[in-house]
Amino acid sequence: MKERQTRLKAIINLIKNNTIESQDELLALLLKEGYDVTQATLSRDLKLLKVGKVPDGKSGYMYALPGDEDSPESQAIYIQDFLRGYISIDWSGNIVVIKTFPGHANTVCNALDNLNMDEILGTVAGDNCMFACLREGVSGENFMEALKKHIPGIED
């Protein structure tokens, strides 16, 4: 049992400190660390640790631990997802409308949700646009100011 715990800690450290795209890559890194495990054992370990795959901000996916959403790498990925998908931002009252490329609204919405902006009460995505409901007293201008702090250089 002790070896399993140390192996799990090694997996956590490897995922936190490397961009790992596949189980084969993780198996090779574990082998360098002195852990000779099978793919089946690694799959069980990843399931136990609740490891998932998230976009790597380029064109693929990488392993991530639960709760890693606030890491600088994850923030950069959400910013890239937002910038890649949005076309325009407009608002009326406390509703913000963000037009996106077809099929990108969900990704843009998820990125915005994960920026954890206090100004936003909630979001809803369609296919080529998404809506953000702002908290009471927050204007569209306030929202854009806050968004520009998260994503410098964004145009509305």
C-alpha positions as CSV (number, residue, x, y, z in Angstrom):
1,M,0.0,0.0,0.0
2,K,2.9,2.4,0.7
3,E,4.2,2.0,-2.8
4,R,0.8,3.0,-4.2
5,Q,0.7,6.1,-2.0
6,T,4.2,7.2,-3.1
7,R,3.3,6.4,-6.8
8,L,0.1,8.6,-6.5
9,K,2.2,11.4,-5.1
10,A,4.7,11.0,-8.0
11,I,1.8,11.1,-10.5
12,I,0.4,14.3,-8.9
13,N,3.9,16.0,-9.0
14,L,4.5,14.9,-12.6
15,I,1.1,16.3,-13.7
16,K,1.6,19.5,-11.8
17,N,5.1,20.1,-13.2
18,N,4.8,18.8,-16.8
19,T,2.5,19.1,-19.8
20,I,1.5,15.5,-20.3
21,E,-0.7,14.6,-23.2
22,S,-1.0,10.8,-23.0
23,Q,-0.8,7.8,-20.7
24,D,2.3,6.6,-22.6
25,E,4.0,9.9,-21.9
26,L,3.1,9.6,-18.2
27,L,4.2,6.0,-18.1
28,A,7.6,7.0,-19.5
29,L,8.0,9.8,-16.9
30,L,7.0,7.3,-14.1
31,L,9.6,4.8,-15.3
32,K,12.3,7.6,-15.1
33,E,11.1,8.1,-11.5
34,G,11.6,4.4,-10.8
35,Y,7.9,3.3,-11.0
36,D,7.4,0.4,-13.4
37,V,3.6,0.2,-13.7
38,T,1.2,-1.2,-16.3
39,Q,-1.2,0.9,-18.3
40,A,-4.1,-0.7,-16.5
41,T,-2.6,0.3,-13.1
42,L,-2.0,3.8,-14.3
43,S,-5.6,4.1,-15.6
44,R,-6.9,3.1,-12.1
45,D,-4.6,5.6,-10.5
46,L,-5.7,8.4,-12.8
47,K,-9.4,7.5,-12.0
48,L,-8.7,7.4,-8.3
49,L,-7.0,10.9,-8.5
50,K,-9.9,12.2,-10.7
51,V,-7.4,13.3,-13.3
52,G,-9.0,14.7,-16.4
53,K,-7.9,16.1,-19.7
54,V,-8.2,19.9,-20.5
55,P,-7.3,21.8,-23.6
56,D,-3.6,22.6,-23.7
57,G,-4.2,26.0,-25.4
58,K,-2.7,24.8,-28.6
59,S,-4.4,22.0,-30.5
60,G,-4.5,19.2,-28.0
61,Y,-5.2,18.1,-24.5
62,M,-3.2,17.6,-21.3
63,Y,-3.8,15.9,-18.0
64,A,-5.0,18.1,-15.1
65,L,-5.8,17.5,-11.5
66,P,-9.1,18.5,-10.0
67,G,-8.8,22.0,-8.5
68,D,-6.1,23.0,-11.0
69,E,-8.4,25.5,-12.7
70,D,-6.7,28.4,-10.9
71,S,-3.2,27.6,-12.1
72,P,-1.6,30.2,-14.3
73,E,-1.5,27.6,-17.2
74,S,-5.2,27.0,-16.9
75,Q,-5.9,30.7,-16.8
76,A,-3.9,31.1,-20.0
77,I,-5.8,28.3,-21.6
78,Y,-9.2,29.9,-20.7
79,I,-8.0,33.3,-22.0
80,Q,-6.9,31.7,-25.3
81,D,-10.2,29.8,-25.6
82,F,-12.1,33.1,-25.1
83,L,-10.0,35.0,-27.6
84,R,-10.2,32.3,-30.2
85,G,-14.0,32.0,-30.0
86,Y,-15.5,35.5,-29.5
87,I,-16.4,37.9,-32.2
88,S,-18.0,40.8,-30.3
89,I,-19.3,41.9,-26.9
90,D,-22.3,44.2,-26.3
91,W,-24.7,44.8,-23.4
92,S,-28.0,46.1,-22.4
93,G,-28.7,46.7,-18.7
94,N,-27.3,43.8,-16.8
95,I,-27.2,41.4,-19.8
96,V,-24.0,41.0,-21.8
97,V,-24.2,39.4,-25.2
98,I,-21.1,37.8,-26.6
99,K,-21.2,36.7,-30.2
100,T,-19.0,33.8,-31.1
101,F,-17.9,31.8,-34.1
102,P,-20.4,29.0,-34.8
103,G,-19.9,26.2,-32.3
104,H,-17.7,28.3,-30.0
105,A,-20.2,29.7,-27.6
106,N,-19.9,26.8,-25.1
107,T,-16.1,27.1,-25.0
108,V,-16.2,30.9,-24.6
109,C,-18.9,30.5,-21.9
110,N,-16.8,27.9,-20.0
111,A,-13.7,30.2,-20.3
112,L,-15.6,33.1,-18.9
113,D,-17.1,31.0,-16.1
114,N,-13.6,29.8,-15.1
115,L,-12.2,33.4,-15.0
116,N,-14.3,33.6,-11.8
117,M,-15.4,37.2,-12.3
118,D,-17.4,38.6,-9.4
119,E,-19.3,40.8,-11.7
120,I,-21.1,37.8,-13.3
121,L,-24.1,36.1,-11.8
122,G,-24.4,33.4,-14.4
123,T,-23.9,32.5,-18.0
124,V,-25.9,30.7,-20.8
125,A,-24.4,29.5,-24.1
126,G,-26.1,28.9,-27.4
127,D,-24.3,27.9,-30.6
128,N,-22.9,31.2,-31.8
129,C,-23.6,33.6,-28.9
130,M,-23.7,33.5,-25.1
131,F,-25.3,35.6,-22.5
132,A,-23.9,36.7,-19.1
133,C,-26.2,38.1,-16.4
134,L,-24.4,40.7,-14.4
135,R,-24.9,41.2,-10.7
136,E,-27.1,44.0,-9.4
137,G,-25.4,47.3,-9.8
138,V,-22.8,46.1,-12.3
139,S,-23.0,47.8,-15.7
140,G,-21.7,46.6,-19.1
141,E,-18.9,49.2,-18.7
142,N,-17.9,47.8,-15.3
143,F,-17.9,44.3,-16.8
144,M,-15.6,45.3,-19.7
145,E,-13.2,47.0,-17.3
146,A,-13.0,43.8,-15.2
147,L,-12.7,41.6,-18.3
148,K,-9.8,43.8,-19.6
149,K,-8.0,43.1,-16.3
150,H,-8.3,39.4,-17.0
151,I,-7.7,39.7,-20.7
152,P,-5.5,42.7,-21.5
153,G,-6.0,44.1,-25.0
154,I,-9.4,42.6,-25.6
155,E,-11.7,44.7,-27.8
156,D,-15.4,45.2,-27.3
